[in-house]
Amino acid sequence: MDVKGKRIGFVITGSFCTFSKTIPKMKELVEKGADIIPIMSYNSYNLDTKFGKAQEFKDQIEEITGKEIIHTIQGAEPIGPKKMTDLMIVAPCSGNTMAKLANDIIDGPSTMAVKSHLRNDLPVVIATSTNNGLGANLVNIGKLLIRKHYYFVPFKQDNPITKPRSIVFDFDYLIKTVEYALDGEQISPILL
């Protein structure tokens, strides 16, 4: 299904090393006609890292979407009751966020946005990026894979020699996964 006219919540969590490749995908969705509602976890909204300054990322995102970023639990909670989104993307989805979603821990704007959106039985696209995806967090990937309404962007090991348990989503598949999820289908293969 085409993304044109679709209201898409775009949640960014703390896998900071992927921001420079993730934010352009947000822009691409806007260019394709999607209405993007930007949402950031507490850490992604507030922390400066070696990958960039938080304020610079926030400025880029607000310029791309033309909207203020939702960055509080109170801001995220109305998403479901007000039926603000047709689909929710979590990109990048850190291991921490994935663990919380898999275990229904709702303690910040990112997890509240997903929980609130899911009350309407609509798709959530997970674009995982974590150093422990093939370690302790693998069980959480499994939990989400078998749940209704969760769809994964295909992922792969990002550096099997020096980070053997680290995985990252394939940026080229993000929009295609969204299109499939809007039709209720999981793109495959998931593992690249």
C-alpha positions as CSV (number, residue, x, y, z in Angstrom):
1,M,0.0,0.0,0.0
2,D,1.2,3.5,-0.8
3,V,2.2,5.8,2.1
4,K,0.6,8.8,0.5
5,G,-1.8,10.4,2.9
6,K,-1.0,8.0,5.7
7,R,-0.5,9.3,9.2
8,I,2.7,7.8,10.5
9,G,4.2,8.1,14.0
10,F,7.9,7.9,13.7
11,V,9.6,7.0,17.0
12,I,13.4,7.5,17.3
13,T,15.1,5.8,20.2
14,G,18.7,5.7,21.4
15,S,20.7,3.9,18.8
16,F,22.5,7.1,18.0
17,C,24.9,5.7,15.5
18,T,22.0,5.2,13.0
19,F,20.4,8.7,13.2
20,S,22.3,10.0,10.2
21,K,20.8,7.2,8.0
22,T,17.4,7.0,9.7
23,I,16.4,10.7,9.5
24,P,16.7,10.8,5.7
25,K,14.2,7.9,5.6
26,M,11.8,10.1,7.5
27,K,12.3,12.8,4.9
28,E,11.7,10.3,2.1
29,L,8.4,9.3,3.6
30,V,7.4,13.0,3.7
31,E,8.4,13.3,0.1
32,K,6.2,10.3,-0.7
33,G,3.2,12.1,0.9
34,A,3.1,10.6,4.4
35,D,2.1,12.8,7.3
36,I,4.8,12.2,9.9
37,I,4.3,12.7,13.6
38,P,7.8,12.8,15.2
39,I,8.3,11.1,18.6
40,M,11.6,10.7,20.5
41,S,12.6,8.8,23.6
42,Y,13.9,10.7,26.5
43,N,17.5,9.8,25.7
44,S,17.3,10.5,22.0
45,Y,15.7,13.8,22.7
46,N,18.1,15.0,25.4
47,L,21.6,13.4,24.9
48,D,24.5,14.7,22.9
49,T,26.8,11.9,21.8
50,K,29.8,11.4,19.6
51,F,27.3,10.9,16.7
52,G,25.9,14.4,17.1
53,K,24.1,17.0,19.2
54,A,20.6,16.4,20.3
55,Q,19.4,19.9,19.3
56,E,20.8,19.5,15.8
57,F,18.8,16.2,15.3
58,K,15.7,17.8,16.8
59,D,16.0,20.8,14.4
60,Q,16.4,18.5,11.4
61,I,13.4,16.4,12.4
62,E,11.1,19.3,13.0
63,E,12.1,21.0,9.8
64,I,11.4,17.7,7.8
65,T,8.0,17.1,9.4
66,G,6.9,20.6,10.1
67,K,5.8,19.5,13.5
68,E,7.0,19.7,17.1
69,I,8.5,16.5,18.4
70,I,6.5,14.5,21.0
71,H,8.9,13.8,23.8
72,T,6.9,13.2,26.9
73,I,4.5,10.5,28.1
74,Q,1.7,13.0,28.3
75,G,2.3,14.0,24.7
76,A,2.3,10.4,23.5
77,E,-0.7,9.1,25.4
78,P,-3.4,10.7,23.2
79,I,-2.1,9.1,20.0
80,G,-4.4,6.1,20.3
81,P,-7.5,7.7,21.8
82,K,-7.4,10.5,19.2
83,K,-6.7,8.0,16.4
84,M,-3.7,10.1,15.3
85,T,-1.8,7.4,13.4
86,D,-2.4,4.7,10.8
87,L,1.0,3.1,11.4
88,M,3.9,3.5,13.9
89,I,7.6,3.1,13.1
90,V,10.2,2.6,15.7
91,A,13.5,3.4,13.9
92,P,16.0,2.9,15.3
93,C,14.5,0.6,17.9
94,S,17.2,0.1,20.5
95,G,17.6,-3.1,22.5
96,N,16.3,-1.2,25.5
97,T,13.1,-0.1,23.8
98,M,12.6,-3.6,22.3
99,A,12.9,-5.2,25.7
100,K,10.4,-2.8,27.1
101,L,7.9,-3.4,24.3
102,A,8.3,-7.1,24.5
103,N,7.6,-7.0,28.3
104,D,5.0,-4.3,28.3
105,I,7.0,-1.7,30.2
106,I,5.6,1.7,29.4
107,D,7.9,4.3,31.0
108,G,8.6,6.9,28.4
109,P,7.3,8.7,25.3
110,S,8.5,6.0,22.9
111,T,6.9,3.0,24.6
112,M,3.7,5.0,25.4
113,A,3.4,6.1,21.8
114,V,3.5,2.4,20.6
115,K,1.2,1.2,23.4
116,S,-1.3,4.0,22.7
117,H,-1.2,3.3,18.9
118,L,-1.7,-0.4,19.4
119,R,-5.0,0.1,21.2
120,N,-6.4,0.6,17.7
121,D,-5.0,-2.7,16.3
122,L,-2.8,-1.0,13.8
123,P,0.7,-1.9,12.6
124,V,4.0,-1.2,14.3
125,V,7.2,-1.4,12.3
126,I,10.3,-2.3,14.3
127,A,13.7,-1.3,12.8
128,T,16.0,-2.8,15.3
129,S,19.5,-1.6,16.0
130,T,21.2,-3.1,19.0
131,N,24.6,-4.5,20.1
132,N,22.9,-7.4,21.9
133,G,20.3,-8.5,19.3
134,L,21.9,-11.9,18.9
135,G,22.5,-12.1,22.7
136,A,20.2,-11.4,25.6
137,N,17.8,-9.4,23.4
138,L,17.1,-12.2,21.0
139,V,14.3,-13.4,23.2
140,N,12.6,-10.1,22.9
141,I,12.8,-10.1,19.1
142,G,11.1,-13.5,19.3
143,K,8.4,-12.2,21.6
144,L,7.6,-9.4,19.2
145,L,7.8,-11.5,16.1
146,I,4.9,-13.7,17.3
147,R,2.7,-10.8,18.4
148,K,0.0,-9.4,16.2
149,H,0.6,-6.0,14.6
150,Y,4.4,-6.0,14.9
151,Y,6.4,-6.0,11.6
152,F,10.2,-6.1,11.4
153,V,12.4,-4.3,8.9
154,P,14.9,-6.9,7.6
155,F,18.1,-6.9,9.6
156,K,21.6,-8.3,9.6
157,Q,24.8,-8.4,11.7
158,D,26.5,-5.1,11.3
159,N,30.0,-6.2,12.2
160,P,30.2,-10.0,12.9
161,I,33.9,-9.9,13.7
162,T,34.2,-7.2,16.3
163,K,30.5,-7.1,17.4
164,P,29.2,-10.7,16.9
165,R,25.9,-10.1,18.7
166,S,25.1,-6.7,17.1
167,I,22.4,-6.3,14.5
168,V,21.0,-3.4,12.5
169,F,18.1,-3.0,10.2
170,D,18.6,-2.5,6.5
171,F,17.8,1.1,5.8
172,D,16.9,0.3,2.2
173,Y,14.0,-1.9,3.4
174,L,12.4,0.6,5.8
175,I,9.8,2.1,3.5
176,K,9.1,-1.2,1.7
177,T,8.4,-2.8,5.1
178,V,6.0,0.1,5.9
179,E,4.1,-0.5,2.7
180,Y,3.8,-4.3,3.4
181,A,2.7,-3.6,7.0
182,L,0.0,-1.3,5.8
183,D,-1.3,-4.3,3.9
184,G,-1.0,-6.6,7.0
185,E,2.0,-8.5,5.6
186,Q,5.6,-9.1,6.9
187,I,8.2,-8.5,4.3
188,S,10.6,-11.3,3.9
189,P,13.2,-12.5,4.3
190,I,13.6,-10.8,7.7
191,L,17.2,-12.0,8.1
192,L,19.6,-10.8,5.5
